[in-house]
Amino acid sequence: MMPPETIPDPTSRPRMRGFAARAGLEQAWAWIDARSSARDAETVETREAVDRHAASDITAGCDLPPADRVAADGFAVRAADTVGASDYNPIPLGLSCPPVAVSVGDAVPPGTDAVAAVDQIRSDFGMIELVASVAEGEGIERRGDDVVAGTIVLAAGRRVRASDAALLTALGIDTVAVVRRPVVRIVPVGRDVGDGGDLDSPMLAALVERDGGIAERRPAVPDGLAALRGALAEPGADLILVAGGSGLGETDRSAEALAAAGSLDIHGIALRPADSLALGMAGGVPVVVLPGQPARCFAGYEAVAGRAVRRMAGGNAGFPFPRATLVTARKIVSPGGWSDFCRVRLAGDGRVEPIGSGGLASLSSVARADGFVLVPADREGYPAGSAVTVHLFDLPAGD
């Protein structure tokens, strides 16, 4: 007798729900947004905060610079002593006081109010002469010129850049409160994903890390209902990505396992080529079931699942790519009523064209693409010569 978990029972499978009338992409986004708020804050060293998102505003506790300081290499002078100096009328340096050589960052010597830079002086026979007049305050950085105490130098939600870390360090700020990186469990499903056959997990792990999450890769689980439920029930993750078993075939049990482990809220969305994607909850944790075919899995992550990772990491929910308005070199054909993750390549001269060879499931078409056009559900593509928004995987060479 077959174990109960392997007995097909189509009438009781909640995974059938939704395919007759797929949810729109906007519905999937709304579901994600309602369940993927930024994680709690944690404190890290300033240098470790780079590429993380600030959990709260950070305010300067002091002026920067904390006192007047030299901003150019040269000689400290009194501006009044330099009036009229030029190549034709050089003025000996140090008329009212001995010349004082200074470097960037030095304190301003008493009795001086400007700095004559190296290119404003010349030395002949041991005499230093000014060949240009210097205005009062020239070559000097005043206290608070860079940052005034009380100024917000890093706003909550901002991704911390290397330059931000340098500024914070200059202000004496050694630690930063940042949004905790979400732990994203990746569960590949199916009999054919073991022994090096799993292409989804390494791809998803790289995408999760790019979006600010911590990828927790798990060994492949068989497509039996009990094994999948166990993988979903284990605690410790902020988000679970299941790769495979999202369809309606007799061996596709991922959506059914999600329903048994918690709730299956959406199964099937009007998004080409990731239409079998499912969304639900297990143990209070959002779960995204992605198609197992790598190209479809990639589209499902970029269009839906990545949004959850970015929001949980404290970032912007939108696509993490530079955008460009380009002109279609060829027609983009798309089914009406469906959103379309259309892979495209740059055709030169500000034009772009769809990648059609290999079909929707072609992994090579993803690798060859320079970006994608997200065709909205209310359009049946774009004719040649149309201006479209292209999300570029990389900036074009030279930019």
Phi, psi and chi 1 to 4 in degrees:
 res  aa     phi    psi   chi1   chi2   chi3   chi4
   1 MET       -  135.1 -179.3  174.7  177.5      -
   2 MET   -71.3  143.9  -63.1  175.3   63.2      -
   3 PRO   -58.8  145.6  -20.7   31.1      -      -
   4 PRO   -54.7  -33.4  -23.9   32.8      -      -
   5 GLU   -69.1  -17.4   68.7  172.2   49.4      -
   6 THR   -99.3   -3.1   62.9      -      -      -
   7 ILE   -79.2  115.7  -62.2  175.8      -      -
   8 PRO   -64.0  134.7  -12.1   24.6      -      -
   9 ASP  -141.8   76.4 -175.7    6.3      -      -
  10 PRO   -56.8  -30.2  -21.4   32.4      -      -
  11 THR   -70.5  -19.3   61.6      -      -      -
  12 SER  -107.5    5.7   65.2      -      -      -
  13 ARG   -87.1  111.1  -70.2 -170.4  177.6  179.4
  14 PRO   -67.5  -14.9   23.7  -32.5      -      -
  15 ARG   -65.3  -17.5   61.3 -163.1  173.9  133.1
  16 MET   -70.6  -21.1  -63.0  -64.7  -67.0      -
  17 ARG   -63.7  131.8 -140.4  171.0   38.8 -171.8
  18 GLY   100.8  -23.3      -      -      -      -
  19 PHE   -73.1  -27.2  -92.9   48.9      -      -
  20 ALA   -67.2  -34.8      -      -      -      -
  21 ALA  -138.6   89.9      -      -      -      -
  22 ARG   -63.7  146.9  -69.8  175.6  171.8   83.2
  23 ALA   -70.9  149.6      -      -      -      -
  24 GLY   -77.1  160.2      -      -      -      -
  25 LEU   -59.4  -37.7 -178.5   56.7      -      -
  26 GLU   -64.2  -34.0  -68.9   76.0   11.7      -
  27 GLN   -65.4  -41.0  -70.7  176.8  -95.5      -
  28 ALA   -63.5  -41.7      -      -      -      -
  29 TRP   -62.8  -42.6  -74.7  -12.4      -      -
  30 ALA   -62.5  -39.9      -      -      -      -
  31 TRP   -61.8  -46.8 -171.5   95.2      -      -
  32 ILE   -59.8  -48.1  -71.0  -70.7      -      -
  33 ASP   -62.0  -33.4  -69.0   -9.4      -      -
  34 ALA   -74.6  -12.9      -      -      -      -
  35 ARG  -127.8   14.3  -65.0  162.0  178.7   81.3
  36 SER  -138.8   56.4   56.0      -      -      -
  37 SER   -73.5  164.4   58.1      -      -      -
  38 ALA   -60.7  142.7      -      -      -      -
  39 ARG   -69.9  173.6  -56.4  -63.7   88.6  177.0
  40 ASP   -69.8  171.0   52.7  -10.7      -      -
  41 ALA   -88.7  152.1      -      -      -      -
  42 GLU  -140.5  153.5   63.4  178.9   -0.7      -
  43 THR  -102.0  129.2  -59.7      -      -      -
  44 VAL  -130.7  164.2  -60.3      -      -      -
  45 GLU   -63.4  149.1  -67.6 -175.6    9.5      -
  46 THR   -55.6  -42.0  -61.5      -      -      -
  47 ARG   -66.5  -24.6   62.1 -176.1  177.3   83.2
  48 GLU   -85.9   -5.1  -64.1  176.9   -9.6      -
  49 ALA   -84.1  -11.3      -      -      -      -
  50 VAL   -59.9  133.3  175.4      -      -      -
  51 ASP    74.0    5.1  -72.1  -26.4      -      -
  52 ARG   -98.4  172.0  -55.0  -80.4  -65.4  -85.7
  53 HIS  -108.4  131.1  -68.4  -88.3      -      -
  54 ALA   -62.2  134.4      -      -      -      -
  55 ALA   -84.6  -19.5      -      -      -      -
  56 SER  -156.1  166.0   58.7      -      -      -
  57 ASP   -62.7  141.9  -67.6  -16.1      -      -
  58 ILE  -116.7  125.8  -61.9  177.9      -      -
  59 THR  -110.2  140.1  -57.6      -      -      -
  60 ALA   -67.7  131.2      -      -      -      -
  61 GLY   -93.7   -1.8      -      -      -      -
  62 CYS  -153.2  167.8   62.2      -      -      -
  63 ASP   -76.3  151.8  -66.3  -29.6      -      -
  64 LEU  -135.3  118.3 -172.1   66.2      -      -
  65 PRO   -69.2  156.8   26.8  -34.6      -      -
  66 PRO   -73.6  -13.3   25.5  -34.1      -      -
  67 ALA  -154.4  165.0      -      -      -      -
  68 ASP   -57.5  140.0  -66.7   -6.4      -      -
  69 ARG  -149.1  161.2   65.6 -173.1 -179.9 -172.8
  70 VAL   -73.6  136.2  173.1      -      -      -
  71 ALA  -114.2    3.5      -      -      -      -
  72 ALA  -151.8  144.0      -      -      -      -
  73 ASP   -70.4  138.2  -64.9  -24.0      -      -
  74 GLY   161.9 -138.1      -      -      -      -
  75 PHE  -128.5  134.6  -72.9   85.6      -      -
  76 ALA   -73.6  135.0      -      -      -      -
  77 VAL  -140.6  169.0  -62.1      -      -      -
  78 ARG   -94.6  124.6  -74.5 -179.5   55.9 -164.1
  79 ALA   -56.0  -35.3      -      -      -      -
  80 ALA   -62.8  -28.0      -      -      -      -
  81 ASP   -77.5   -8.2  -66.7  -18.6      -      -
  82 THR  -104.3   -2.2   71.5      -      -      -
  83 VAL   -59.8  128.9  175.6      -      -      -
  84 GLY    89.6   -4.8      -      -      -      -
  85 ALA   -68.6  138.4      -      -      -      -
  86 SER  -160.8  176.3   69.6      -      -      -
  87 ASP   -59.3  -33.3  -77.5  -32.1      -      -
  88 TYR   -87.9  -14.0  -57.8  102.9      -      -
  89 ASN  -137.8   65.4 -177.4   39.4      -      -
  90 PRO   -65.1  142.5   24.5  -33.2      -      -
  91 ILE  -115.8  127.1  -64.0  176.8      -      -
  92 PRO   -57.6  134.9  -23.3   34.1      -      -
  93 LEU   -75.1  139.2 -169.9   64.7      -      -
  94 GLY    90.0   39.2      -      -      -      -
  95 LEU   -66.6  -37.5  -68.7  178.7      -      -
  96 SER  -106.4  -16.0   59.5      -      -      -
  97 CYS  -157.2  157.8   59.7      -      -      -
  98 PRO   -60.5  143.4  -20.4   31.6      -      -
  99 PRO   -63.0  137.3   22.5  -32.2      -      -
 100 VAL  -120.6  112.7  178.8      -      -      -
 101 ALA   -72.8  135.0      -      -      -      -
 102 VAL  -133.0  158.2  -68.1      -      -      -
 103 SER  -126.4  162.8  -60.8      -      -      -
 104 VAL   -54.6  129.9  173.5      -      -      -
 105 GLY    97.4  -13.5      -      -      -      -
 106 ASP   -68.1  156.1  -71.0  -14.0      -      -
 107 ALA   -69.2  148.5      -      -      -      -
 108 VAL   -74.0  122.9  179.0      -      -      -
 109 PRO   -62.1  143.7  -23.2   34.6      -      -
 110 PRO   -58.3  143.9  -22.5   33.7      -      -
 111 GLY    85.3   -2.8      -      -      -      -
 112 THR  -115.3  155.5   64.6      -      -      -
 113 ASP  -139.5   14.0   57.5   12.8      -      -
 114 ALA  -161.5  167.9      -      -      -      -
 115 VAL  -128.0  124.5  173.3      -      -      -
 116 ALA   -85.0  116.0      -      -      -      -
 117 ALA   -70.0  165.0      -      -      -      -
 118 VAL   -56.1  -37.9  173.7      -      -      -
 119 ASP   -78.8    1.4   59.6   -4.9      -      -
 120 GLN  -104.9    6.5  -64.4  171.5  -47.4      -
 121 ILE  -131.5  162.6   61.3  175.6      -      -
 122 ARG  -145.4  155.4   71.0 -175.1 -178.8 -164.8
 123 SER  -123.3  119.4  178.5      -      -      -
 124 ASP  -127.1  123.1  -72.2  -33.3      -      -
 125 PHE    55.2   39.0  -53.6  106.2      -      -
 126 GLY    81.3   -2.9      -      -      -      -
 127 MET  -100.3  131.4  178.9  177.4  -69.9      -
 128 ILE   -96.7  124.4  -58.9  173.3      -      -
 129 GLU  -123.1  145.3  -62.5  177.6  -40.1      -
 130 LEU   -86.3  133.5  -74.0  164.8      -      -
 131 VAL  -116.5   12.0  -66.1      -      -      -
 132 ALA  -155.8  144.4      -      -      -      -
 133 SER   -76.2  154.1   59.7      -      -      -
 134 VAL  -124.5  130.7 -177.9      -      -      -
 135 ALA   -80.9  152.8      -      -      -      -
 136 GLU   -58.3  131.7 -177.4  178.9  -11.7      -
 137 GLY    88.8   -9.4      -      -      -      -
 138 GLU   -66.3  135.5 -173.0  172.2  -18.0      -
 139 GLY    76.5   11.3      -      -      -      -
 140 ILE  -125.3  135.0  -67.4  176.7      -      -
 141 GLU  -103.7  120.7 -170.8  176.6   17.0      -
 142 ARG   -82.0  157.7  -61.6  -61.9 -175.3 -172.7
 143 ARG   -54.3  128.5  174.8  177.1  177.8  172.3
 144 GLY    79.9    3.4      -      -      -      -
 145 ASP   -59.7  -37.2  -87.7   -4.4      -      -
 146 ASP   -83.9  -53.9 -161.5    2.5      -      -
 147 VAL  -141.8  134.7  175.9      -      -      -
 148 VAL   -98.1  136.7  176.2      -      -      -
 149 ALA   -51.9  136.2      -      -      -      -
 150 GLY    96.9   -9.9      -      -      -      -
 151 THR   -75.8  139.2  -58.2      -      -      -
 152 ILE   -75.6  115.1  -66.0  175.2      -      -
 153 VAL   -99.6  -13.8  -69.0      -      -      -
 154 LEU  -148.4  113.0 -169.0   64.9      -      -
 155 ALA   -82.9  148.3      -      -      -      -
 156 ALA   -56.0  135.9      -      -      -      -
 157 GLY    92.3  -15.1      -      -      -      -
 158 ARG   -73.3  139.9  176.0 -176.4  167.2  104.1
 159 ARG   -75.1  126.1 -176.0  178.9   65.6   85.9
 160 VAL   -74.5  123.5 -178.0      -      -      -
 161 ARG   -95.0  167.3  -56.5  170.6 -175.2  166.4
 162 ALA   -61.1  -37.4      -      -      -      -
 163 SER   -66.9  -33.2   55.1      -      -      -
 164 ASP   -63.6  -43.5  -65.2  -37.4      -      -
 165 ALA   -62.2  -38.2      -      -      -      -
 166 ALA   -65.2  -43.3      -      -      -      -
 167 LEU   -63.6  -43.5  175.8   59.4      -      -
 168 LEU   -62.2  -40.9  -64.8  175.3      -      -
 169 THR   -62.9  -40.9  -59.1      -      -      -
 170 ALA   -62.2  -28.8      -      -      -      -
 171 LEU   -86.8    1.3  -70.7  165.9      -      -
 172 GLY    82.1   17.9      -      -      -      -
 173 ILE   -93.8  109.7  -60.9  172.7      -      -
 174 ASP   -94.8  -20.0  -61.0  -35.9      -      -
 175 THR  -132.8  154.1   59.4      -      -      -
 176 VAL  -136.3  137.6  179.5      -      -      -
 177 ALA   -85.0  118.2      -      -      -      -
 178 VAL  -124.0  162.0  -66.8      -      -      -
 179 VAL   -71.1  131.6  176.6      -      -      -
 180 ARG   -61.3  137.7  178.0  176.5   62.8   79.8
 181 ARG   -71.3  129.1  -62.0  174.4   65.1 -167.5
 182 PRO   -70.6  142.7   26.4  -34.9      -      -
 183 VAL   -87.3  120.3  175.9      -      -      -
 184 VAL  -114.4  111.3 -178.0      -      -      -
 185 ARG   -82.3  130.9 -178.1  175.0  -58.1  150.5
 186 ILE  -113.4  119.7  -60.4  170.3      -      -
 187 VAL  -120.8  103.6 -176.8      -      -      -
 188 PRO   -77.8  144.1   27.3  -31.1      -      -
 189 VAL  -125.7  139.9  173.5      -      -      -
 190 GLY   127.0  160.0      -      -      -      -
 191 ARG   -76.1  -21.3  -61.9 -173.9 -178.3   91.7
 192 ASP  -101.0   13.1   58.3  -14.4      -      -
 193 VAL  -103.5   -0.9  -63.2      -      -      -
 194 GLY   -84.9  176.0      -      -      -      -
 195 ASP    52.7   46.7  -58.9  -37.0      -      -
 196 GLY    83.8    0.7      -      -      -      -
 197 GLY   -87.0   -2.7      -      -      -      -
 198 ASP   -84.8  105.9  173.5   21.8      -      -
 199 LEU   -94.9  -22.8  -57.7 -179.4      -      -
 200 ASP   -71.6  -44.6  -67.5  -30.0      -      -
 201 SER   -59.1  -51.0  -72.5      -      -      -
 202 PRO   -63.6  -35.0   17.4  -28.6      -      -
 203 MET   -66.5  -47.0  175.4  180.0   67.1      -
 204 LEU   -65.4  -38.0  -70.8  173.3      -      -
 205 ALA   -61.2  -42.4      -      -      -      -
 206 ALA   -64.9  -40.3      -      -      -      -
 207 LEU   -68.2  -39.9  -66.2  171.9      -      -
 208 VAL   -62.4  -45.9  164.8      -      -      -
 209 GLU   -63.2  -39.5  -63.9  -75.5  -14.2      -
 210 ARG   -59.1  -37.7  177.8 -156.6   69.5 -170.6
 211 ASP   -88.2    5.0  -74.0  -22.3      -      -
 212 GLY   101.1    7.7      -      -      -      -
 213 GLY   -99.0  172.2      -      -      -      -
 214 ILE  -107.3  115.7  -62.5  174.3      -      -
 215 ALA   -81.0  126.1      -      -      -      -
 216 GLU  -114.7   93.9 -178.5 -169.8  -84.5      -
 217 ARG   -80.2  134.4  -68.9  177.7   57.8 -177.8
 218 ARG  -113.1  153.8  -68.8  -58.7 -179.0   89.0
 219 PRO   -61.8  156.2  -18.6   30.5      -      -
 220 ALA   -62.7  142.4      -      -      -      -
 221 VAL  -113.0  146.6  -60.8      -      -      -
 222 PRO   -65.7  165.0   23.8  -33.0      -      -
 223 ASP   -85.0   15.5   45.7   21.0      -      -
 224 GLY   -71.9  150.3      -      -      -      -
 225 LEU   -63.4  -42.8 -173.0   58.2      -      -
 226 ALA   -64.9  -44.1      -      -      -      -
 227 ALA   -63.4  -40.0      -      -      -      -
 228 LEU   -67.6  -41.8  -76.2  168.8      -      -
 229 ARG   -61.6  -38.6  -73.5 -175.1   62.8 -179.1
 230 GLY   -63.9  -40.8      -      -      -      -
 231 ALA   -66.0  -31.8      -      -      -      -
 232 LEU   -80.2  -28.2  -65.8  173.4      -      -
 233 ALA   -82.2  -19.4      -      -      -      -
 234 GLU   -66.9  130.9 -174.0  177.0  -17.8      -
 235 PRO   -77.4  172.3   28.7  -34.9      -      -
 236 GLY   112.7   -9.1      -      -      -      -
 237 ALA  -108.1  151.8      -      -      -      -
 238 ASP   -91.6  -23.5  -64.4  -68.5      -      -
 239 LEU  -154.2  142.0  174.4   68.8      -      -
 240 ILE  -120.4  129.9  -60.6  173.9      -      -
 241 LEU  -112.3  118.8  -55.9 -178.9      -      -
 242 VAL  -102.0  126.0  176.4      -      -      -
 243 ALA  -110.9  104.2      -      -      -      -
 244 GLY   117.6  158.3      -      -      -      -
 245 GLY    70.4   24.6      -      -      -      -
 246 SER   -88.7  -10.2   64.4      -      -      -
 247 GLY   -84.1 -154.8      -      -      -      -
 248 LEU  -115.7    8.8  -60.4  178.7      -      -
 249 GLY   -68.5  166.4      -      -      -      -
 250 GLU   -65.4  -23.8  -70.6  -55.9  -39.2      -
 251 THR   -96.7   -0.2   60.3      -      -      -
 252 ASP   -88.6  102.1  -67.3  -31.4      -      -
 253 ARG  -118.8    5.4  -50.1  -62.0  -64.6  -87.0
 254 SER   -64.9  -45.2  -64.9      -      -      -
 255 ALA   -65.8  -37.9      -      -      -      -
 256 GLU   -65.0  -40.2 -175.4  177.2   -1.2      -
 257 ALA   -64.3  -37.9      -      -      -      -
 258 LEU   -63.7  -42.0  176.7   54.2      -      -
 259 ALA   -62.3  -39.3      -      -      -      -
 260 ALA   -72.4  -30.4      -      -      -      -
 261 ALA   -84.5  -16.8      -      -      -      -
 262 GLY  -171.8  -94.3      -      -      -      -
 263 SER  -147.2  143.1   66.6      -      -      -
 264 LEU  -109.1  101.6  176.7   60.9      -      -
 265 ASP   -91.1  -35.0  -59.7  -31.2      -      -
 266 ILE  -139.7  131.0  -67.0  176.3      -      -
 267 HIS  -137.5  108.8 -171.3 -162.6      -      -
 268 GLY    98.4  117.2      -      -      -      -
 269 ILE  -127.2  154.0   63.3  174.1      -      -
 270 ALA   -81.6   67.8      -      -      -      -
 271 LEU  -135.3  118.0  170.4   67.9      -      -
 272 ARG   -94.5  128.4 -164.7  172.8   73.0  155.8
 273 PRO  -108.6   29.0   38.2  -34.5      -      -
 274 ALA  -116.5   46.1      -      -      -      -
 275 ASP   -70.9  -18.3   60.0  -68.0      -      -
 276 SER   -90.7    6.0   61.9      -      -      -
 277 LEU   -56.9  143.2 -173.3  145.5      -      -
 278 ALA  -128.8  150.5      -      -      -      -
 279 LEU  -131.7  139.6  -59.6  169.1      -      -
 280 GLY  -171.7 -173.3      -      -      -      -
 281 MET  -123.8  143.7  -59.4  -68.4  -68.1      -
 282 ALA  -141.3  116.6      -      -      -      -
 283 GLY    60.8   33.4      -      -      -      -
 284 GLY    79.2    6.1      -      -      -      -
 285 VAL  -111.5  132.8  175.2      -      -      -
 286 PRO   -65.7  141.4  -15.7   27.6      -      -
 287 VAL  -127.7  132.7  180.0      -      -      -
 288 VAL  -116.4  120.9 -177.6      -      -      -
 289 VAL   -97.5  116.8  179.8      -      -      -
 290 LEU  -103.4  152.4  -62.7  161.8      -      -
 291 PRO   -59.5  148.6  -20.1   31.4      -      -
 292 GLY   -80.5  -25.6      -      -      -      -
 293 GLN   -66.1  125.6 -158.4  -71.9  -32.8      -
 294 PRO   -54.3  -42.1  -28.3   36.3      -      -
 295 ALA   -65.8  -39.6      -      -      -      -
 296 ARG   -70.8  -37.2  -61.7 -179.9 -170.3  -88.5
 297 CYS   -61.3  -43.7 -179.4      -      -      -
 298 PHE   -59.3  -47.7  173.7   80.1      -      -
 299 ALA   -63.1  -40.7      -      -      -      -
 300 GLY   -65.1  -38.4      -      -      -      -
 301 TYR   -66.4  -52.2  178.3   88.7      -      -
 302 GLU   -62.3  -38.4  -66.5  -70.5   29.0      -
 303 ALA   -81.6  -27.9      -      -      -      -
 304 VAL  -130.6  -63.1  179.4      -      -      -
 305 ALA   -63.7  -38.5      -      -      -      -
 306 GLY   -60.1  -29.4      -      -      -      -
 307 ARG   -60.4  -40.3 -175.1 -178.8 -174.7   93.8
 308 ALA   -66.4  -42.3      -      -      -      -
 309 VAL   -63.2  -45.9  179.8      -      -      -
 310 ARG   -63.9  -40.2  -68.6 -172.4  -67.5  -85.6
 311 ARG   -67.4  -42.8  -76.7  179.8   56.3   85.4
 312 MET   -64.8  -30.1  -71.6 -177.7  174.5      -
 313 ALA   -81.4   -1.7      -      -      -      -
 314 GLY    91.6    7.5      -      -      -      -
 315 GLY   -95.7 -171.7      -      -      -      -
 316 ASN   -76.8  139.2 -170.6  -66.4      -      -
 317 ALA   -71.7  -21.9      -      -      -      -
 318 GLY   -68.0  174.1      -      -      -      -
 319 PHE   -62.5  137.8  -65.3  117.6      -      -
 320 PRO   -88.6   42.7   34.8  -36.3      -      -
 321 PHE  -126.2  149.8  -54.2  110.2      -      -
 322 PRO   -65.7  148.3   22.1  -31.4      -      -
 323 ARG  -114.7  148.4  -68.0 -175.1  -63.1  177.2
 324 ALA  -142.2  142.9      -      -      -      -
 325 THR   -93.5  114.4  -60.0      -      -      -
 326 LEU  -126.5  168.9  -57.7  173.5      -      -
 327 VAL  -107.0  135.3  175.7      -      -      -
 328 THR   -70.8  127.8   53.7      -      -      -
 329 ALA   -81.2  -27.7      -      -      -      -
 330 ARG  -135.3  164.5  -66.7 -169.9  -68.5  110.9
 331 LYS   -66.2  138.5 -179.1  179.3 -178.9 -179.7
 332 ILE  -100.1  116.7  -67.5  178.5      -      -
 333 VAL   -98.1  130.5  179.1      -      -      -
 334 SER  -143.3  144.8 -178.8      -      -      -
 335 PRO   -72.4  131.6   27.5  -34.3      -      -
 336 GLY   -64.5  143.9      -      -      -      -
 337 GLY    87.8   -4.3      -      -      -      -
 338 TRP  -124.0  141.7  -71.2   55.2      -      -
 339 SER   -75.1  148.0  -61.2      -      -      -
 340 ASP  -132.3  117.8 -167.9   -3.4      -      -
 341 PHE   -85.4   86.4 -173.4   90.4      -      -
 342 CYS   -92.2  114.2  178.5      -      -      -
 343 ARG   -74.7  136.9  -71.7  152.6  -77.4 -172.0
 344 VAL  -136.5  164.5  -63.2      -      -      -
 345 ARG  -132.6  154.2   62.3 -173.9  172.5 -166.3
 346 LEU   -73.9  133.3  -59.6  176.6      -      -
 347 ALA  -107.1    2.6      -      -      -      -
 348 GLY    89.5  158.6      -      -      -      -
 349 ASP    57.6   36.1  -60.0  -35.9      -      -
 350 GLY    71.7   22.0      -      -      -      -
 351 ARG  -114.5  160.2  -62.1  179.6  -56.3  149.7
 352 VAL  -142.1  150.3   68.1      -      -      -
 353 GLU  -139.1  148.7   62.3 -177.0    7.4      -
 354 PRO   -71.4  150.8   26.9  -34.2      -      -
 355 ILE   -96.8  108.4  -63.3  178.3      -      -
 356 GLY  -102.6  -23.0      -      -      -      -
 357 SER   -73.9  145.6   60.4      -      -      -
 358 GLY    93.5  -13.9      -      -      -      -
 359 GLY    82.6  174.9      -      -      -      -
 360 LEU   -66.4  -26.7  -65.8  175.0      -      -
 361 ALA   -93.9    7.6      -      -      -      -
 362 SER   -72.9  118.4  167.5      -      -      -
 363 LEU   -70.5  -34.2 -174.9   56.4      -      -
 364 SER   -64.9  -30.0   67.6      -      -      -
 365 SER   -67.0  -30.1   70.4      -      -      -
 366 VAL   -70.2  -44.1  175.3      -      -      -
 367 ALA   -65.2  -32.3      -      -      -      -
 368 ARG   -84.4  -13.1  -70.6 -175.4  -70.1  116.3
 369 ALA   -74.0  144.8      -      -      -      -
 370 ASP   -93.3  -12.1  -66.7  -53.1      -      -
 371 GLY   171.5 -161.4      -      -      -      -
 372 PHE  -147.3  156.7   65.2   92.8      -      -
 373 VAL  -112.3  125.5  172.9      -      -      -
 374 LEU   -91.5  100.5 -172.5   62.6      -      -
 375 VAL   -79.1  123.4 -177.0      -      -      -
 376 PRO   -69.3  159.9   23.1  -30.8      -      -
 377 ALA   -65.6  -22.3      -      -      -      -
 378 ASP   -88.8   10.9   60.0   -3.0      -      -
 379 ARG  -123.8  148.2  -67.7 -166.0   62.2  100.0
 380 GLU  -104.3   52.6  -65.8 -176.3   -3.9      -
 381 GLY    89.9 -164.4      -      -      -      -
 382 TYR  -137.3  133.6  -63.7   95.4      -      -
 383 PRO   -70.3  161.0   23.8  -31.1      -      -
 384 ALA   -57.7  140.7      -      -      -      -
 385 GLY    90.6    3.3      -      -      -      -
 386 SER   -84.7  144.5  -60.0      -      -      -
 387 ALA   -83.5  125.3      -      -      -      -
 388 VAL  -130.8  155.5  -65.5      -      -      -
 389 THR   -88.0  121.7  -62.5      -      -      -
 390 VAL  -110.0  127.7 -178.7      -      -      -
 391 HIS   -91.1  111.4  -58.4  -89.2      -      -
 392 LEU   -90.2  130.0  -63.9  166.9      -      -
 393 PHE   -66.3  -32.4  -65.0  141.2      -      -
 394 ASP  -139.2  155.9  -60.3  -68.8      -      -
 395 LEU   -69.2  139.7  -74.4  173.4      -      -
 396 PRO   -58.6  150.7  -21.4   31.9      -      -
 397 ALA   -56.5  135.9      -      -      -      -
 398 GLY    96.5  -12.9      -      -      -      -
 399 ASP   -89.7      -  -73.6    5.9      -      -
